[in-house]
Amino acid sequence: EVQLQASGGGLVQAGGSLTLSCAASGFTFDDYAIGWFRQAPGKEREGISCITGSDRIADYADSVSGRFTISSDNAKNTVYLQMNSLKPEDTALYYCAADPRTCSVVPGYFYNMVYRGKGTQVTVSS
């Protein structure tokens, strides 16, 4: 059974940090691109960061570039999203997803990912 479990969300003040984890099971983790996506109330789901399969090259949306860092621990089948300098506009439900082909931060790409997990809430207070 394929599982993608996002965790690590919470309430943080603006300027603070959080680290999200995406624990994967049920597929060959090293072969899959993994992405982080988020959806704020009243807004479309957006891609914020991706990491490719075998070579683990990272990509970021402009809105988080320089503040967020995606990383992978293949031994633990887990991808992390380190979020620094958080802003109130980062408040959203954060999801991770996996795909054997690729990942992209273009709008709407979440729905192209073959495996999609449930979200973890991040709330940034001003």
Salt bridges, closest charged atoms under 4 A:
GLU46 OE2 - ARG38 NE 2.65
ASP90 OD1 - ARG38 NH1 2.90
ASP90 OD2 - ARG67 NH1 2.74
ASP99 OD2 - ARG101 NH2 2.73
